[in-house]
Amino acid sequence: MTFSYQTALVWLRRDLRLQDHAAFYHALKTSRAVVAVFIFDDDILAELPRDDRRVDFIWQSLAALKAELQRHGGDVLVRRGQPRARIPELAAELGAQAVFCNRDYEPAAIARDAEVASLLAERGVAFHDSKDQVVFERDEILTAAGKPFTVFTPYKNAWLKRLDPFHLKAYPVARYLANLQPRPPEPMPTLAEIGFQPSDLASLPITPGAAGADALFADFARRIGHYKTVRDYPAIKGVSYLSAHLRFGTISIRQLAAFAWHDGGEGAMCWLGELIWRDFYQQILWHRPDAAGRAFKREYENLAFPNRRDWFDAWREGRTGYPLVDAAMRQLNHSGYMHNRLRMVAASFLVKDLLVDWRWGERCFAEKLLDFDLAANNGGWQWAASTGCDAQPYFRIFNPVSQSEKFDADGRFIRRYLPEIAALPDKLLHAPWTATREQLAAAGVRLGVDYPYPVVDHATQRQLALELFKRG
Ligand SMILES: Cc1cc2nc3c(=O)[nH]c(=O)nc-3n(C[C@H](O)[C@H](O)[C@H](O)COP(=O)(O)OP(=O)(O)OC[C@H]3O[C@@H](n4cnc5c(N)ncnc54)[C@H](O)[C@@H]3O)c2cc1C
């Protein structure tokens, strides 16, 4: 066997698994001795609280991956610092002639990778990046006129038309594991050594690492047939809960898309549609990096949001007086997860009822979501705020009470997060302020004491939102 490289590095980022991994595959196939490395990036860590769940999730996923590679005689070297310094340093230290990684489409990551690639080039080290975290990337799916799609349904149709089994084929990494560089196992730095402390992740129903992802997916695969009918009801276990694993690449997108595609049933195809939304927003971010931080539709860049801080705080802390919105925000605060229907309702409420700039909400979600992903979060917020590509039109404004009556009719979800109003009858639970004094007393609820009066009146705010958007 002839190799292109004696020694190569695989630089892991949001792809913390060994199975079906593009960069591992390419490195192992072309190099005699492959070493994997993960850098805890100082620039990213500096902005995070010391008990950030994402750091914990990464740390635990890495520990599992490290153990897996050690079983095969290799290792993952875990370092802290700035990749632009650390990667060239490590390449020199190990005598690597090439660095392999999987592509990232966020503007900061693109800039970082370009800088690392050029620093490596100065030292004669090759830099190879591959598509891995999406099925179709960058400009692989374009309109007939060769332009990026900005509307989802035609994008999805073109995506499905372009798809053939090759695109979903797994990279057979296992076949080449003999090319891992044999190394004495290196201990994993503790969370404290990288400046963090354990989070409350262990108390949440999510297990980091590829094994956690596989177990979650096995469970969902049994339920996928019902996905279309139950996915909108937050009290029901209807969705996959795989978003954090997709975010950190502890499971392969090809494996998931292939499963849904081969199943081909109504539930599976509906779920595949959600995976296509994921690709859609990634390509939007790649084509329009300016949309991270600015309205995709320029005419809505300067909407005159009043931005009341006290209303924003009430929303963030789950005390707006609108039970579904409050339960949603408490789910986020408690678990770092929020159901998709609730993300839409909570985002719409912040922007169109409380008239707060969508960027404030986007930032809040970015701080709290375990699955935070710039492309999906920005896309979701701009969709809800009507400023994005293929967004809901500005005059479509969710009514937080009817959304609640429709998607949590028996109040099971609300009761889980708002015990203080749990004794209210189902009918009143969605709008406690409509209850009579006697009904409130019978349920042991003191409005304004145990649970707030609504911070705003929906009908009034709806009118104000329409005027704000009309003014542009
Ligand atoms: C305001 C707002 C903010 C959001 N922020 C994020 C975010 O930061 N990270 C994130 O992964 N998703 C985000 N989403 C999309 C969606 O809400 C989550 O992906 C989903 O709730 C995760 O739960 P799940 O894994 O059980 O989803 P499932 O319903 O099982 O879907 C499977 C996967 O498809 C992808 N997906 C589903 N819906 C979308 C979507 N609308 N856009 C892009 N990808 C999607 C996710 O990777 C998800 O894990 C956001 C949506 C909104 C409205």
The ligand as a MOL file (V3000), in Angstrom:
LIG
                    3D

  0  0  0     0  0            999 V3000
M  V30 BEGIN CTAB
M  V30 COUNTS 53 58 0 0 0
M  V30 BEGIN ATOM
M  V30 1 C -36.4690 30.2780 17.2030 0
M  V30 2 C -35.8580 28.9310 16.8670 0
M  V30 3 C -34.5440 28.6520 17.2500 0
M  V30 4 C -33.9650 27.4030 16.9460 0
M  V30 5 N -32.6610 27.1720 17.3230 0
M  V30 6 C -32.0770 25.9870 16.9980 0
M  V30 7 C -30.7290 25.7300 17.3530 0
M  V30 8 O -30.0140 26.5770 17.9060 0
M  V30 9 N -30.2220 24.4950 17.0610 0
M  V30 10 C -30.9620 23.5390 16.4170 0
M  V30 11 O -30.4570 22.4200 16.1730 0
M  V30 12 N -32.2300 23.7810 16.0330 0
M  V30 13 C -32.8210 24.9580 16.3140 0
M  V30 14 N -34.1210 25.1820 15.9530 0
M  V30 15 C -34.8340 24.1600 15.1570 0
M  V30 16 C -35.6340 23.1230 15.9540 0
M  V30 17 O -36.4660 23.7530 16.8740 0
M  V30 18 C -34.7460 22.1110 16.6830 0
M  V30 19 O -33.7980 21.5650 15.7960 0
M  V30 20 C -35.5630 20.9730 17.2580 0
M  V30 21 O -36.5510 21.4550 18.1400 0
M  V30 22 C -34.6460 19.9940 17.9790 0
M  V30 23 O -35.3860 18.9480 18.5370 0
M  V30 24 P -35.2910 17.4750 17.9460 0
M  V30 25 O -33.8770 17.0740 17.7620 0
M  V30 26 O -36.1410 16.6050 18.8000 0
M  V30 27 O -35.9580 17.6880 16.5230 0
M  V30 28 P -36.6120 16.6920 15.4750 0
M  V30 29 O -37.9870 17.1810 15.2240 0
M  V30 30 O -36.4450 15.2850 15.8500 0
M  V30 31 O -35.7760 17.0240 14.1540 0
M  V30 32 C -34.5930 16.3040 13.8080 0
M  V30 33 C -33.4650 17.2460 13.5360 0
M  V30 34 O -33.7360 18.0740 12.4110 0
M  V30 35 C -33.1160 19.3340 12.5850 0
M  V30 36 N -34.1520 20.3590 12.5770 0
M  V30 37 C -35.4360 20.2160 12.9490 0
M  V30 38 N -36.1100 21.3660 12.7530 0
M  V30 39 C -35.2240 22.2440 12.2540 0
M  V30 40 C -35.3090 23.6050 11.8490 0
M  V30 41 N -36.4500 24.2990 11.8870 0
M  V30 42 N -34.1940 24.2060 11.4060 0
M  V30 43 C -33.0130 23.5210 11.3150 0
M  V30 44 N -32.8790 22.2390 11.6900 0
M  V30 45 C -33.9700 21.6090 12.1480 0
M  V30 46 C -32.4140 19.3120 13.9280 0
M  V30 47 O -31.0700 18.9800 13.7190 0
M  V30 48 C -33.1530 18.2080 14.6610 0
M  V30 49 O -32.3910 17.5840 15.6510 0
M  V30 50 C -34.7240 26.4290 16.2400 0
M  V30 51 C -36.0410 26.7340 15.8680 0
M  V30 52 C -36.6020 27.9630 16.1730 0
M  V30 53 C -38.0130 28.2410 15.7610 0
M  V30 END ATOM
M  V30 BEGIN BOND
M  V30 1 1 1 2
M  V30 2 1 2 3
M  V30 3 2 2 52
M  V30 4 2 3 4
M  V30 5 1 4 5
M  V30 6 1 4 50
M  V30 7 2 5 6
M  V30 8 1 6 7
M  V30 9 1 6 13
M  V30 10 2 7 8
M  V30 11 1 7 9
M  V30 12 1 9 10
M  V30 13 2 10 11
M  V30 14 1 10 12
M  V30 15 2 12 13
M  V30 16 1 13 14
M  V30 17 1 14 15
M  V30 18 1 14 50
M  V30 19 1 15 16
M  V30 20 1 16 17
M  V30 21 1 16 18
M  V30 22 1 18 19
M  V30 23 1 18 20
M  V30 24 1 20 21
M  V30 25 1 20 22
M  V30 26 1 22 23
M  V30 27 1 23 24
M  V30 28 2 24 25
M  V30 29 1 24 26
M  V30 30 1 24 27
M  V30 31 1 27 28
M  V30 32 2 28 29
M  V30 33 1 28 30
M  V30 34 1 28 31
M  V30 35 1 31 32
M  V30 36 1 32 33
M  V30 37 1 33 34
M  V30 38 1 33 48
M  V30 39 1 34 35
M  V30 40 1 35 36
M  V30 41 1 35 46
M  V30 42 1 36 37
M  V30 43 1 36 45
M  V30 44 2 37 38
M  V30 45 1 38 39
M  V30 46 1 39 40
M  V30 47 2 39 45
M  V30 48 1 40 41
M  V30 49 2 40 42
M  V30 50 1 42 43
M  V30 51 2 43 44
M  V30 52 1 44 45
M  V30 53 1 46 47
M  V30 54 1 46 48
M  V30 55 1 48 49
M  V30 56 2 50 51
M  V30 57 1 51 52
M  V30 58 1 52 53
M  V30 END BOND
M  V30 END CTAB
M  END
